[in-house]
Amino acid sequence: MTSASTSESCRGPVLTVWSDIGCPWASLALHTLREEARRSGTELLIDHRAFPLELFNSQPTPKRIVDAETVVIAAARPELGWRLWSAPESTYPSTTLPALEAVQAAKDPAIGGLAASDELDAALRRAFYADSRCIAVYAEIFAVAKECAHVDSAALEEAVACGAGRAAVFDQWRTARGGRIQGSPHLFAPDGWEAHNPGVEFRWTADPADGGLPQVLRWHPDWAADLLSRLAGS
């Protein structure tokens, strides 16, 4: 995995986030954190690590599960702009691996570093959840990258064509199988703070395969401000 550049490391503490782009809860947590950083004027550096659900489960994440979670989150947080998949069903992404690989590849300082990687991650999530764009295909990933100010999209295309990011995703998957990483998302701060799926507690009313739905038991969004304060004091 490409590490952060020296200049980035000197800019402040780095938050490590393990997640899958196709996980609505991870996308909610990251949006909450980024919006709080923007609101408070806090610089936020995120080192994204892949928690590829399809590799853990040996299958694509079922659309019915993503849909159910998306509806619950979008109804509670309309400012996200999320909606159910509105493009043709045949274009629904069956994999997030190419997108996860691109986010890893973008960490290369020649492509943009951590800032570029995080910007691309946010843009790909927005493209999927809000705009129904098929982020499983490289053409769409590269189109999204061209919209990111910190990403050298031409360099990203060249790197991905050479396989950049793929080994990192598989290495991170192997690490995540060790047990410490509890799921998507799992956040780790340099001072030892960590949280799995911060800000929300939920359960499934029944097995999703039997028609179960996610039921939110508690929302507590203050975690983002608390975490940014910790990072600023590190």
C-alpha positions, 0 to 999 in steps of 0.5 A: 500500500502506498503510504502518505507523503512526508508533507502530508504526515507533517500536516497533522494526525491522520485518521484511518478508516476501514470501509467499503464504498458500497456500505451505506453506514460507512458512507454516512459516517464519512459524510458526517465527519467531512461535514463537521470538518468543513463546518468547523474549519478543521483540517482532516486527513483520512487514510482509507483502508478497504474492507471489501464486503464482497471478498468477505461474503464471496458475493456482491452485496445484495441490492435489497440490503443496500436499498433498505439501508439507503432508505433508512439513512436517506429518510433520516438525513435528507441533506445527503441527497441519496435516493434509490437506484434510478438508472437501469437495473442492468447498470447497477454495480455488482462490484466495488473493487475497482472503485476501492482500488482507485481510491488506494491508487490515488494515495500515490503523491504523484496522483494527489496523495491522501487529499486526492484519495479522500476526495475521490472516495467522497465523489465515488460515494456521491456518484453511487448513492445520489447520482446512480452512476455505475462505479463498477466500471473504470470509465465511470470511475475515471469520469468521477476522478476528472471532477476531483480537484486534487486528483491527477486523473491522467496519472490515475488512469495510467496507474490503474492500468498498471494494476495500482491499488489492487494489491493494496485492497487484497492486503487490507482485506487479509489484515481485516480478516485478523479480527480487530477490524469489526466491519465497515466502517471502523475508524482509528485515531492515532491516540488510540481512539477507535469506533465501529460504525460511530453515531448510530445503533441499529438492528435488523428486524429479521434476516434480510433474506426473509424481508427484515429491515434495518431499525435504527435504535439511536442516532448520536451525531456528536461523535464527529465533533468530539473526534475532530477535537481529539485529532486537533489536540493530538 
